[in-house]
C-alpha cells in the first residue's frame, strides 16, 4: 500500500530539485511556459510525442511536437502577427 505524501513533502522535494539543478533551466533561447489546451488536442500531441519517442528514441516531448508545428507554419504565423511581432521584440 503506497503512502500519500504531504504537500510540505512535495514542496520540499521540489525545492531540493530546484537547488540541485534537476529542474529545467531557462536559457536565452528558451522559455518555460504553461499553456491551456483542449483535452483532445493535448491527447493528440502526447500520442504523437510518444510515437516519435518510440520510433526515434529519446523522451516523449509535447514541446518538441509544438515547436515543429510552429516551424512548419512560421511564415504564415509571422504574416498573421505582423507589426505585433516587432513590438514584442522591443520588450
Buried (B, 14 or more C-beta within 10 A) or exposed (E): EEEEEEEEEEEEEEEEEEEEEEEEEEEEEEEEEEEEEEEEEEEBBBEBBBEBBEEEEEEBBBEBBBEEEEEEEEEEEEEEEEEEEEEEEEE
